[in-house]
Amino acid sequence: MKIIADENMPYVDALFGDLGEIEYVNGRNLTAEQVSDADVLLVRSVTKVNAALLDNAQKLKFVGSATIGTDHVAVDYLAARKIPFTNAPGCNATAVGEYAFIAMLELAQRFGENLQGKVVGIVGAGNTGTAAAKCLEAYGLKVMLCDPVKAEQGDSREFVSLDSLIAQADIISLHVPITKGGEHKTWYLFDEARLNQLRPNTWLLNCCRGEVIDNRALIAFKQQRDDVKLVLDVWEGEPNPMAELVALAEFATPHIAGYSLEGKARGTFMLYQKLCEVLGLEANKSLTSLLPPFQFNQVYRQNELSEGQLLTLSRLVYDLRDDDRKFRGCFATTTGFDQMRKNHTYRREYSAITLKSETLATPADHSMLRTLGFN
């Protein structure tokens, strides 16, 4: 069995090596000829999976995308050809939620403010938005949710309109899929008019898709409104973000908000489980066996936890400043964006750290850290 896999997808050898011959490819430049004799295709969001790519792949029996979204996959086409398909919903939700939370802690320290006491608006209450809300609520922040699709589906959580959220939130974090049409389209959801509605000193984070914000409008807006602070992980025109916008962001990264080792392993593992199901095989590998031990296995806290100490603790699993610095140094090169994504293999999640609970000063600290995900 021939397995074509994106070269940037981790743990493919460990999980799929026993199932067939693996050929690694550049997912962004994958051609129809390369997949013409494939039995299995494993991709990420940079690959457009459609008829043009797959019409000649007559042996294909499974397509998997280690991503939350499916906007890069012609799902109806695969269904018409009766080719089983799965993505990996929720695989990197924890990582994205922690990225957003850590970015907010970094902004608070950079500008000498307290994160506690701020109101955070989450736009998009799916897996990643929910994970971000979990972190924020664990820290005691008021969180507002906007998701008209979830509301119409009968989700029992309390939702507000986008206009209401913008009018009240100190921080806005975006977590929606990209949809180009319909009543609830998210393409350019934040256009010039909506950007101009932002309150003074708003922090705006985008961890979903670059085109949720009109990037050219954002450049013009930010040049006039330096009070608004930006954290951008996604960009129009990836892998070629607009240099003017990178310069205007407080923190800038190359679409790696979900790139924890745990999230990457979880995404590939979900594809492995589904392929085994399709082939009628037992999935005899484990997710935990893929992850290396963490260098900070135990961290001892002996005093009441301040916001600064929580940021220091967070930096053990992910120091956003490092990625921001690397990105600014490489994004303008021909392959800088993709190479940084490919080589991003060090970040962990809060769950990698084990704390000795008896050394925590207060039950509230203990409860908060456990809810954030620390062991």
RARAPE-V876713 format. One record per residue. N is the residue number from 1. OMEGA is omega in radians with two decimals (999 if undefined). Layout:
# RARAPE-V876713
n=N omega=OMEGA
n=N omega=OMEGA
This chain:
# RARAPE-V876713
n=1 omega=-3.12
n=2 omega=-3.11
n=3 omega=3.05
n=4 omega=-3.06
n=5 omega=3.04
n=6 omega=-3.08
n=7 omega=-3.14
n=8 omega=3.11
n=9 omega=-3.06
n=10 omega=2.98
n=11 omega=3.13
n=12 omega=3.12
n=13 omega=-3.07
n=14 omega=-3.05
n=15 omega=-3.01
n=16 omega=-3.05
n=17 omega=-3.14
n=18 omega=-3.01
n=19 omega=-3.13
n=20 omega=3.11
n=21 omega=-3.07
n=22 omega=3.03
n=23 omega=-3.11
n=24 omega=-3.08
n=25 omega=2.98
n=26 omega=-3.03
n=27 omega=-3.11
n=28 omega=-3.08
n=29 omega=-3.09
n=30 omega=-3.10
n=31 omega=3.11
n=32 omega=3.14
n=33 omega=-3.12
n=34 omega=-3.10
n=35 omega=-3.01
n=36 omega=-3.13
n=37 omega=-3.10
n=38 omega=2.99
n=39 omega=-3.09
n=40 omega=3.10
n=41 omega=-3.14
n=42 omega=-3.01
n=43 omega=2.96
n=44 omega=-3.01
n=45 omega=-3.09
n=46 omega=-3.11
n=47 omega=3.05
n=48 omega=-3.10
n=49 omega=-3.05
n=50 omega=-3.11
n=51 omega=-3.13
n=52 omega=3.14
n=53 omega=-2.89
n=54 omega=-3.06
n=55 omega=-3.13
n=56 omega=-3.12
n=57 omega=-3.01
n=58 omega=3.12
n=59 omega=-2.97
n=60 omega=-3.12
n=61 omega=3.12
n=62 omega=2.99
n=63 omega=3.09
n=64 omega=3.08
n=65 omega=-3.10
n=66 omega=-3.06
n=67 omega=3.02
n=68 omega=-3.07
n=69 omega=3.10
n=70 omega=-3.08
n=71 omega=3.11
n=72 omega=-3.06
n=73 omega=3.06
n=74 omega=-3.03
n=75 omega=-3.14
n=76 omega=3.11
n=77 omega=3.13
n=78 omega=3.13
n=79 omega=3.14
n=80 omega=3.11
n=81 omega=3.14
n=82 omega=3.06
n=83 omega=3.13
n=84 omega=3.14
n=85 omega=2.97
n=86 omega=2.93
n=87 omega=-3.07
n=88 omega=-3.09
n=89 omega=3.10
n=90 omega=-3.05
n=91 omega=-3.10
n=92 omega=-3.09
n=93 omega=-3.14
n=94 omega=-3.13
n=95 omega=-3.14
n=96 omega=3.11
n=97 omega=3.12
n=98 omega=3.08
n=99 omega=-3.11
n=100 omega=-3.12
n=101 omega=3.13
n=102 omega=3.10
n=103 omega=3.11
n=104 omega=3.07
n=105 omega=3.13
n=106 omega=3.11
n=107 omega=-3.13
n=108 omega=3.14
n=109 omega=-3.10
n=110 omega=-3.06
n=111 omega=3.06
n=112 omega=3.13
n=113 omega=3.02
n=114 omega=3.03
n=115 omega=3.12
n=116 omega=-3.11
n=117 omega=3.12
n=118 omega=3.08
n=119 omega=-3.08
n=120 omega=3.06
n=121 omega=3.11
n=122 omega=3.12
n=123 omega=-3.04
n=124 omega=-3.03
n=125 omega=3.03
n=126 omega=-3.05
n=127 omega=-3.07
n=128 omega=3.09
n=129 omega=3.11
n=130 omega=3.12
n=131 omega=3.08
n=132 omega=3.13
n=133 omega=3.12
n=134 omega=3.11
n=135 omega=-3.07
n=136 omega=3.13
n=137 omega=3.07
n=138 omega=-3.14
n=139 omega=3.04
n=140 omega=-3.12
n=141 omega=3.01
n=142 omega=-3.10
n=143 omega=3.04
n=144 omega=-3.13
n=145 omega=3.01
n=146 omega=3.09
n=147 omega=-3.08
n=148 omega=3.12
n=149 omega=3.10
n=150 omega=-3.14
n=151 omega=3.14
n=152 omega=3.12
n=153 omega=3.09
n=154 omega=3.07
n=155 omega=-3.00
n=156 omega=3.14
n=157 omega=3.14
n=158 omega=-3.14
n=159 omega=3.07
n=160 omega=3.08
n=161 omega=3.12
n=162 omega=3.13
n=163 omega=3.12
n=164 omega=3.13
n=165 omega=-3.13
n=166 omega=-3.10
n=167 omega=-3.02
n=168 omega=-2.98
n=169 omega=2.99
n=170 omega=-3.11
n=171 omega=3.09
n=172 omega=3.14
n=173 omega=-3.01
n=174 omega=-3.07
n=175 omega=-3.09
n=176 omega=2.96
n=177 omega=3.11
n=178 omega=3.06
n=179 omega=-2.99
n=180 omega=-3.12
n=181 omega=3.12
n=182 omega=-3.08
n=183 omega=-3.06
n=184 omega=-3.14
n=185 omega=-3.12
n=186 omega=3.05
n=187 omega=-3.08
n=188 omega=3.06
n=189 omega=3.04
n=190 omega=3.09
n=191 omega=-3.09
n=192 omega=-3.10
n=193 omega=-3.09
n=194 omega=3.07
n=195 omega=-3.13
n=196 omega=3.06
n=197 omega=-3.05
n=198 omega=3.12
n=199 omega=3.03
n=200 omega=3.07
n=201 omega=3.07
n=202 omega=2.94
n=203 omega=-3.10
n=204 omega=-3.13
n=205 omega=3.05
n=206 omega=-3.12
n=207 omega=-3.07
n=208 omega=3.10
n=209 omega=-3.05
n=210 omega=-3.04
n=211 omega=3.02
n=212 omega=3.03
n=213 omega=3.00
n=214 omega=-3.00
n=215 omega=3.11
n=216 omega=3.07
n=217 omega=3.14
n=218 omega=3.09
n=219 omega=-3.13
n=220 omega=3.13
n=221 omega=-3.06
n=222 omega=3.10
n=223 omega=3.11
n=224 omega=-3.04
n=225 omega=-3.13
n=226 omega=3.12
n=227 omega=3.13
n=228 omega=-3.09
n=229 omega=-3.02
n=230 omega=2.89
n=231 omega=-3.05
n=232 omega=3.04
n=233 omega=-3.07
n=234 omega=-2.91
n=235 omega=2.92
n=236 omega=3.05
n=237 omega=3.09
n=238 omega=0.21
n=239 omega=-3.11
n=240 omega=3.13
n=241 omega=3.13
n=242 omega=-3.07
n=243 omega=-3.13
n=244 omega=-3.11
n=245 omega=3.08
n=246 omega=-3.11
n=247 omega=-3.08
n=248 omega=-3.12
n=249 omega=3.05
n=250 omega=3.06
n=251 omega=-3.10
n=252 omega=-3.13
n=253 omega=-3.01
n=254 omega=3.07
n=255 omega=-3.12
n=256 omega=-3.13
n=257 omega=-3.14
n=258 omega=-2.96
n=259 omega=2.95
n=260 omega=3.06
n=261 omega=3.13
n=262 omega=-3.13
n=263 omega=3.12
n=264 omega=-3.14
n=265 omega=-3.11
n=266 omega=-3.14
n=267 omega=3.14
n=268 omega=-3.12
n=269 omega=3.12
n=270 omega=3.08
n=271 omega=3.09
n=272 omega=3.14
n=273 omega=-3.10
n=274 omega=3.12
n=275 omega=3.09
n=276 omega=3.11
n=277 omega=3.13
n=278 omega=-3.10
n=279 omega=-3.11
n=280 omega=-3.13
n=281 omega=3.07
n=282 omega=3.07
n=283 omega=-3.00
n=284 omega=3.06
n=285 omega=3.13
n=286 omega=-3.13
n=287 omega=-3.06
n=288 omega=-3.11
n=289 omega=-3.10
n=290 omega=-2.96
n=291 omega=3.09
n=292 omega=3.07
n=293 omega=-3.12
n=294 omega=-3.04
n=295 omega=3.09
n=296 omega=-3.05
n=297 omega=3.11
n=298 omega=3.09
n=299 omega=-3.05
n=300 omega=3.10
n=301 omega=-3.05
n=302 omega=-3.12
n=303 omega=3.04
n=304 omega=-2.99
n=305 omega=3.05
n=306 omega=3.11
n=307 omega=3.10
n=308 omega=3.11
n=309 omega=3.09
n=310 omega=3.08
n=311 omega=3.10
n=312 omega=3.10
n=313 omega=3.12
n=314 omega=-3.12
n=315 omega=3.06
n=316 omega=3.12
n=317 omega=-3.14
n=318 omega=3.06
n=319 omega=-3.08
n=320 omega=-3.12
n=321 omega=-3.13
n=322 omega=-3.13
n=323 omega=3.11
n=324 omega=-3.13
n=325 omega=3.13
n=326 omega=-3.09
n=327 omega=-3.13
n=328 omega=-3.13
n=329 omega=-3.02
n=330 omega=-2.96
n=331 omega=-3.07
n=332 omega=3.10
n=333 omega=-3.02
n=334 omega=-3.08
n=335 omega=-3.02
n=336 omega=-3.10
n=337 omega=-3.08
n=338 omega=3.13
n=339 omega=3.11
n=340 omega=3.08
n=341 omega=-3.11
n=342 omega=-3.05
n=343 omega=-3.10
n=344 omega=-3.00
n=345 omega=-3.00
n=346 omega=-3.00
n=347 omega=3.10
n=348 omega=3.09
n=349 omega=-3.14
n=350 omega=-3.08
n=351 omega=3.13
n=352 omega=-3.08
n=353 omega=3.04
n=354 omega=3.13
n=355 omega=3.03
n=356 omega=-2.98
n=357 omega=-3.07
n=358 omega=3.14
n=359 omega=3.10
n=360 omega=-2.98
n=361 omega=-3.03
n=362 omega=3.04
n=363 omega=-3.14
n=364 omega=3.08
n=365 omega=-3.12
n=366 omega=-3.13
n=367 omega=-3.11
n=368 omega=-3.10
n=369 omega=3.10
n=370 omega=-3.13
n=371 omega=3.07
n=372 omega=3.09
n=373 omega=3.10
n=374 omega=3.06
n=375 omega=999
